[in-house]
């Protein structure tokens, strides 16, 4: 894993952006890590990264894990049976998606 100081990042930002495609770069200030520069390939990857660090998403996942541990979850089969039942009952719109 590559490490660089804030001063190095500031003076050679473009070079570090290119390097981040090969793996994360830990940014340090006074020798202590303060950030990570991570290269991304597409918008889906950006969304996954943002979701991974979302406090709200983390709270939802923590609650879900707690409920499963308490036996309040449903099986994989039950979940997909519910999805299929919902899909079968909803009329399908065959028109092309409209841009947002």
N, C-alpha and C positions, 0 to 999 in steps of 0.2 A: 504494500500500500504506500502510495506516495504522500509525502507531507511537505507543506510549504507554509512560510510565514505570511501574515497579512501583507507585509511590505513586498514580498516576492510576488504575491498574487496581484497586488496593485500595479507593480511595474511590468508584469508580463502576463496580463490577464488573457489575452488572445491565445498565447501559448498554452496556458493552463486549461482553457476551455477545450482546446484540441486534445490535450492529454487526458482530460476527464472521460473521453470516449473509451479509453482503455481501462478505466477503473476509477473509483472514488479518490479524491485528493483531500486529505485532512488539512484544514487551515488552522494554523496556530497563532496565538498572540502571547508573547512572553513565554514561549515554550509550552503553553497549554492549549489543547484543542478547543476551538470555539465554533467551528462550522465544518461542513463537508461539501465539497463541490462534486456534483454527480452529473455525468453526461446522460442525456436522454435521447431516445431515437424517434419518439412520436408522442402525440397528445395523450394516447392511452397510458403510456408509461408515466407521464406527468400526473395524470389523474390518479393512478395507483399510488404514486409517491405521496401526493397530497392527502389521499384517503388514509394512508398508513399513519400519518402524523396528525390526523384530525382528532381532537379530544372528544368530539361527539361520537365519531365512529368507534373510538376506543371504548367509550362508555357503553355503547350498544353491544359491542363484542363481549365486554366483561359481563354485562347482564345476561347475555345469551349463554355464556359458559357457566355462569352460576345457576341458571335455570336448568340447564342440561345436567349439571352435577346433582341437582335436587330431584332429578327424574321428571322434570316438567317439559322436556323436549318431545319432539316427535321423531319417528324413524325416517330414514332417507326415503324409504318406499312410501310412507304416508305423505311426506312433503310432495313428492312428484305426482302421486295420485291426485292430490289436491290441485296442483298446477294443471294437470291434464283435464280434470273435471271443470275447472274454471275456464280454461281455453275452449273446451267443447261447448260451454254454455254462452260464451260471448260471441256476438256476430263479428265476422272478420270484415275489415274495411280494405277493399282491394285497390283503392286509389293510391297513387304514389305519395310518399311522405312529402310534406310541405316543409320548405326550409324555415328555420327559426329566425 
